[in-house]
């Protein structure tokens, strides 16, 4: 993984095998180990206890990072599957310094929101195994485009060039029939994040913050975890399967979840 650039790992309906972009084998093992040690989150992500079929944006503090490199991890994760229907999360992530959080997370429709809206077009229910025409290569490119446009926007503001210099790329050019399958369209969330002093609390605290948003950036679901890091590489684990911890231990995770949406006919 390259610090400051989005990485991708998981399965997509358009692909027959696991996909990995800017993610080393060691980092895959670290992610697998981390997911294994957070069973409540995995159950929510896999759909077993999910309220909405939407990607989750997230922030992980260094103490809860899979990588143990002292940096925050931000990104988007979603329940997904490959062309054969094998279920597996799809994760987009990036390691960032603490100061990134305050600058980027205060805007509900910021870079993570746009990455989540993009990923939603590549995972179920909007993307299906049969006849899936989405491609992982454009997904890589579009993720980079969103990320780079956001950071170019920040630099242009600092240099006094104004807002017109930064136009974020469109991520929702889907046909009307495809947009009709978008779960975010029938939800109305709240305009502010559900945590006090957001995003400063993420910069100061330990653990992880997860949230889902409607198509206009309203927060519809939230989740907070607190636990020790799982940064070991998981030596001996198979890259393609989630294995149990070598000594059978399981980390207890403090788990908070709140649904903060209402259904709407819009």
VEXKEPA-908332 format. One record per residue: residue in three letters; x, y, z of N, C-alpha, C, O, CB in turn. Coordinates in steps of 0.05 Angstrom, whole numbers, plus 5000, padded with zeros to 4 digits. Glycine has a CB too. Example, Ala and Ser with C-alpha at 12.3 -4.5 7.8 and 13.67 -1.06 7.14 Angstrom:
ALA526448865156524649105156526449345156528549345169522649115181;SER525749555142527349795143525850015157526850235161528249885114;
This chain:
UNK501749765000500050005000501850255000503750275015498150005024;UNK501150444982502550694981501250894998498950964993502750784951;UNK502551005019501351205036500251445019501651545002503351305057;UNK497851525026496651745012495351684985494451864971498751945007;UNK495151424978493751344954491851114960492550944976495751264932;UNK489451104948487550894954488350624944489350594921484850964943;UNK488050424961488550144954485949994953483950074966490550014974;UNK485849764939483349614935483949314940485949214930482149654907;UNK482149184954482448894958479748774963478048894977484348834982;UNK479248534952476748394957475748254932477348174915474648584967;UNK473148234930471848104907469748284895468448434909470647824915;UNK469348264869467348414854465848234836466948044825468648654839;UNK463248284831461648114813462748104785462247914770458848214812;UNK464248304776465348314749467848134746468748094724466048594742;UNK468848034768471447884768471047604778469447554796473548034784;UNK472647424768472547144776474347074800473946874813473146964754;UNK476247244805478147194826478347444844477247654838480947134815;UNK479747404867480147624885481847844871483747774857481647524911;UNK481148094876482648314864484348454885483648464908480648514850;UNK486648554876488548674894489948904879491248844859490548474906;UNK489649144888490949374875492249544897491049634915488749544860;UNK494949584894496549724914496349594941496649724962495650024916;UNK495849334942495649194967497448944966497148784948492649104973;UNK499348934984501248704984499948464996497848485009503848775000;UNK501148224992500147985004500148005035498247915048501847744995;UNK502248125046502348165075499948335084498748275105504948295083;UNK499348545070497148715078494448575075492648625091497148975061;UNK494148405055491748235053491448065078489248045089491848055028;UNK493647935086493547775110492847935135491447845153496247625114;UNK493948175136493348355159490348425159489148435181495048605158;UNK489248485136486348545135484648305143482748325158485548635106;UNK485448065133483947825140484047775170482047715182485147585126;UNK486347815182486647775211484947985226483747915246489647805219;UNK484948225216483348435229480348375227478948405248483948705216;UNK479348295204476548225201475747995219473647985231475948165172;UNK477647795221477147565237476847645267475247515281479347365234;UNK478247845275478147925303475948125309475648215332480748045311;UNK474348185289472048365292469548235281468448325261472548645278;UNK468648025294466347865283463748015281462147975263465947615299;UNK463248205300460748355299460748535274458648555260460448525325;UNK462948665269463148825245462848665220461448745201465748985245;UNK464148435219463948255196461148165191460248145168465848015199;UNK459648105213456848025210455148255198453448205181455647945237;UNK455748505207454248735196455048775166453248825149454948985212;UNK457548745160458448785133457548575114456848635091461548805133;UNK457348325123456648105106453648095100452847945082457447845119;UNK452048255113449248265108447648105128445148115127448748165081;UNK448947945146447447785165445847955184443647885192449347605180;UNK446948195191445548375208445448655196445148855211446948385236;UNK445648675170445648935157442849045154440948895147447048915130;UNK442549305158439949435154439749535125437549545114439649675173;UNK441949615113441949725086444249605070446349565080442150035087;UNK443649555045445749455027447349685015447349724991444449285004;UNK448749825033450350055025453250015035453649885055449150315036;UNK455150125021457950115031458150275057456550455062459850235010;UNK460150205074460750345098463250515094465350405087461050145122;UNK463150765099465550925102466750885129465250835148465051235096;UNK469350915133470550855159473051015164474451105146471050565161;UNK473651045190476151145200477150955221475650895240475951445210;UNK479650865220480850695240483150845253484950935238481750425229;UNK483150875279485351005293487850815292487550575287484651065323;UNK490250925296492650755295492450505313493450295306495050915302;UNK491250535337491050305355489250095345489249875356490250405382;UNK487550155325485649955314486249895285484749745272482850065316;UNK488549995275489249945247490149655243491449545261491450145239;UNK489649545220490749275214493749285210495049075213489449165189;UNK494949515205497649525195499649605217502049545214497849715173;UNK498849725239500649795260502949985252505149955262501849545271;UNK502350175234504450355225504150635237505550815229504350375195;UNK502350665257502150925270500451125255500251355263504751035275;UNK499151045233497551235217494651145219493950915223498551235188;UNK492851345214490051285212489451145185490851195165488351545215;UNK487450975184486550855160483750955154481950935171486650535162;UNK483351055130480651145122479950995096481650905081480651455117;UNK477350975091476550835067473550765067471950885081478150595063;UNK472950565050470250475046470350175044472050065031468950605021;UNK468450035056468249745053465349665048463449795058469349605078;UNK464949455033462249365026462149065025464148925019461349485000;UNK459848955030459348665025459248624995457948774981456648575039;UNK460648414986460748364957461048064952460847904970463048524945;UNK461548004927462047724918463447734891463647944879459347564916;UNK464447504883465647494856463647384836461247354842468147314857;UNK464547334812462847244790461446984796459246924787464347224764;UNK462746814812461646554820459846564844458646364852463846354825;UNK459446804855457746834878459046794905457646794925455446654876;UNK461646764906463046724931463246994946464347194936465946614926;UNK462047004970461847254984464447324998465847165008459547235005;UNK465047584997467447685008467347995009466248104990470047594992;UNK468348125030468248415030469948535007471848404998469248525057;UNK469348774999471048934982471749184997470049325007469548994954;UNK474349234999475349455016477049645000478949564986476949345040;UNK476449895002478150114991479250265015477750345033476550304972;UNK481850295017482950425040485450585033486650555012483650215062;UNK486250755052488550925049489550995077487951055095487951185032;UNK492150995081493351095106493851395104494951485084495950935114;UNK493051535125493251825125494251925152493951785172490551965118;UNK495452165153496252285179493852395193491652425182498352505174;UNK494152445219491952535236490652795225488252825225492952585264;UNK492352975215491253235206489353205182487653385178493553425198;UNK489552985168487752945145484852925154483053015140488452685131;UNK484352815178481552765187480053025190477753055180481652615213;UNK481153225204479753475208479253625182477253765180481353645227;UNK481053595163480753745138478753615119477453755104483453765124;UNK478353355120476753215100474053105111472153095095478252985089;UNK473853045137471452905146469253095155467053005160472152725169;UNK469853355158467753535166465653585145463453675151469053805174;UNK466253525120464453555098463053285092464353095084465853655072;UNK460353265097458953005093459252895065459352645061456053035099;UNK459353065045459552965017462452985007462953054984457753134999;UNK464352915024467152925017468152685002466552544990468752965042;UNK470752645003471952434987470952154994470651984976474952444989;UNK470552095020469651825027466751775017466151555009469851785057;UNK465051985019462351955009462451894979460951714970460752225013;UNK464052034964464151984935465351714928464451584909465752204922;UNK467251624944468351354939466351144946466150934932470851314956;UNK464651184966462550994973460450984952459550764945461251075000;UNK459751214940457751214919458851074894457350934880456951504912;UNK461351104889462650964867462750664872461950504854465451064861;UNK463650574895463850294901461050164900460849924892465050244928;UNK458950304908456250194908455450104880453749924877454250394919;UNK456550224859455850154832457249894823456549784802456550384813;UNK459249804838460849574831460349324848461449114843463749644832;UNK458649354869458049134886455049084887453549264879459149184915;UNK454048854896451148804898449949004917451249104936450548524907;UNK447349074914445548974893445649114866444349014848442748984903;UNK447149334864447149474838448749334817448049354793448249754843;UNK450749194825452349024806451748734812451848654835455449094807;UNK451248574792450548294795452548124781453948204762447748244786;UNK452647864789454547674777453847634747455647624730454547414792;UNK451347604741450447544714450447794697449047984703447647414714;UNK452047794676452148014658453348264670452848484660449348074649;UNK455048234690456348474702458148594681459948464670457848404728;UNK457748854676459348984656461249194668462649344653457649114635;UNK461349214694463149394707465949264707466149024707462349454736;UNK467949424706470749324704472349434727472049664735471949404677;UNK474149264737475849344759477849554751478749714767477349104771;UNK478749554725480649754716479550034717480850214728481649684688;UNK477150084706475950354710475450414740475650654747473350374695;UNK474850224756474450274785477050384797476950574811473550014799;UNK479250254791481850354800482250644792482850824808484250184789;UNK481750694766482250964756480351164768481151394774481950964725;UNK477851094771475851284783476451344812476051564821473051174779;UNK477351144827478051184855480351384856480351574873478850924869;UNK482351344839484651534839483751814831484652014842486751434820;UNK481851824812480952084802479452234825479852474828479052044778;UNK477752094840476352224862478352314883478152544893474352024874;UNK480252144890482152204911483952444903484352624918483951964917;UNK484952434878486752644869485252904865486353124871487952564842;UNK482752894856481153144853480653274880480753524882478553084839;UNK480153114900479653224927482153364938481953574949478753004946;UNK484453234934486953354944487853594927489053784938489153144946;UNK487353584901487953814884486154044892487054274892487453744855;UNK483653994899481754194909482854334934482754574936479054074914;UNK483854174953484954284978487354464972487554684984485754064997;UNK489154384955491554544949490754804935492055004939493454384932;UNK488754784917487955024903486655224921486955474917486154954880;UNK485155124941483955314960486155454976486055694981482055164979;UNK488255294984490455415000491955624983492955814994492255195010;UNK492055574957493555764940491855994931492756174916494755624917;UNK489255994939487456224932486256204905485356414894488956474935;UNK486155974892485055954865482055924865480755964844486255714851;UNK480855864889477955864890476755594883478155404876476756064872;UNK474155574886472655324883472455234854472254994848469955354895;UNK472455414835471955334807474255164796473855034776471655584790;UNK476455164809478755004799478454704804479854554791481355104811;UNK476654624822476554344829473754244824471854294839477254304858;UNK473354094802470853964796471153674800472653544786469854034767;UNK469753554820469953274825468753114802466853204790468653204851;UNK469952874796468952714774466152604780465552544803470852494768;UNK464552574760461952454763462252154768463752024753460052504739;UNK460852044787461051764793458351624789458151384794461951714822;UNK456251764780453651644778452351694751450251814749451851754800;UNK453751594730452751624704451151374696450951314672454951674684;UNK450151234715448650984710446051044696444951264698448150834736;UNK445050844681442450874668440250894689440650804712441950634650;UNK437951014682435751044701434950774714434350764738433351164688;UNK434850564698434150304709436050204730435350084750433850094687;UNK438650264726440750184745440550354770440950254792443550204733;UNK439950614767439650794790437250704807437150754831439351084781;UNK435250584794432850504809433550284829431950244848430750404790;UNK435750144825436549934844438250044867439249884883438049714830;UNK438550294868440350424888438850444915436950594917441250704879;UNK439650294936438250304961438350584974436650654990439450104980;UNK440450744968440751004981438551194973438051394987443451124973;UNK437151144950435151324941432551324958431051524957434451264912;UNK432151114973429651094989430151155018428451095035428450824986;UNK432451265024433151335052433551635055434451765036435651175061;UNK432951735078433552015085434952015111433751945132430952185085;UNK437452105111439052105136439052385149437752565140441852025130;UNK440552405170440852655184443352805173445152675163441152615215;UNK443353065174445453225160448153225174450153305162444553495156;UNK448253145200450753155215451452875225449752715229450553355238;UNK454052835228454952575238453952525267453552725282458052555238;UNK453452275274452152225300453952225324453052175346450851955299;UNK456552295320458352295343458952585351459252765334460952155336;UNK459152625377459752895387462552975379464452815379459552905418;UNK462853235372465453345364466753195340469153165339467353345388;UNK465053115321466052995297467253215278465953415275463852825283;UNK469553175266471252925266473452935286475252755285472352885239;UNK473553135304475753155323475852905341478052815349475453395341;UNK473552785346473552545364475052315350476252155364470652455370;UNK474952295324476452085310479452135311480951945311475452055281;UNK480152385310483052455311484252405339486552345342483452745304;UNK482552425360483552405387483152125399484652035416482152605405;UNK481051975389480351725402481651485390483051495370477351695401;UNK481051255403481950995392479550845382477250915388483450835415;UNK480050635366477950475356477250555327478950645312475450505373;UNK474750505319473950555292471150675290469450625307473950295276;UNK470650835270468150965265467250875237468750895217468351275267;UNK464750795235463550695209460850835205459350875224463350385209;UNK460250905180457651025175456850975146458450935128457851335180;UNK454150975143452950955116451451215110450451345129451050705114;UNK451251285085449951535077447951495054448351315037451951745069;UNK445851665054444051655031445351795007447651885008441351795038;UNK443851814985445051924961445652224962446952324944443251874938;UNK444652354983445152644986447152705008447652945015442552794991;UNK448252495021450252535042449152525070450752555089451552795038;UNK446552475073445452445100446352185113446551985100442452465099;UNK446852195139447851955153445451785161443551875175449452035179;UNK445351535152443151355156443751125176441851005187442251235130;UNK446251065180446950855199449850905209451451025194446750575185;UNK450350825233452950875245453750645262452150485271453051135261;UNK456350625266457450395281460150485293461750615279457750145263;UNK460550405317463050485331464250235343462850085358462550705353;UNK466850185338468149955351470550055367471650265360469049745329;UNK471249905387473649965403474949705409473749525420472850125429;UNK477449685402478849435407481849465402482749665392477749215390;UNK483349265410486249265406486849215377485149105363487549045424;UNK489249285368489949245340490348955333490848785351492549395333;UNK490048895308490548625298492548645275491848585252487948475289;UNK494948735281496848815260498748595253500448635236498349065269;UNK498548355266500248145258499648055229497348075221500047905277;UNK501647965215501147895187499647635185498647575163503847865173;UNK499347475206497847235204499347025189498246895170495247285191;UNK501846975196503546785181502246515180501146415200506346765194;UNK502246395156501046135153498146145144497045935138501245975178;UNK496846375143494146395134494146375103495946475090492846665143;UNK491946265092491646255063490546525055488646635067489646025055;UNK491746645034490946915025488046915016486747125017492747005002;UNK486946695006484346694994482046615014479746615006484246504972;UNK482746565039480746485058481146625084483346695091480746175062;UNK478946675099479146785126479646555145477946375148476546945133;UNK481946545157482646335176482246425204482146665210485546245171;UNK481846235222481646305250484346365262486346275251480246075265;UNK484346515284486846585297488346335305487046135313486246765322;UNK490946345303492546105306492145975333492145725335495446165303;UNK491746125355491446005381488546005390488045945414493146145401;UNK486746065372483946045379482846275395480546275403483445805394;UNK484446485400483546705416481746885400481946905375485946865427;UNK479947025413478147205400478047465415477847465440475247095397;UNK478347695401478347945414475548035420473748025402479748155397;UNK474948125444472348235451472248525440474048685445471848225481;UNK470148585426469848845413467448985426465248875426469548815383;UNK467849225435465649395444464249495419465549605401466649635462;UNK461649465418460149495393457749675398456049615414459249225381;UNK457749905384455450085385454350125357455950155339456150355399;UNK451750125354450550155328448050305331446450255349450149885314;UNK447550495313445150645314444050695286445450755268445550915327;UNK441350655283440050705257438750975259437151025277438050485250;UNK439451155242438651435244437351525219437751755210441051605252;UNK435751355206434551425180431551395182430451295202435651245158;UNK430251495162427451425158427051365129428351475112425651665168;UNK425051185123424551115095422851335083421351475097423050845093;UNK423251385058421751595044420951505017422251325005423451855043;UNK418951625006418051544979419251704957418351694934415151564978;UNK421251864963422452034942423651874920424651984900424452224954;
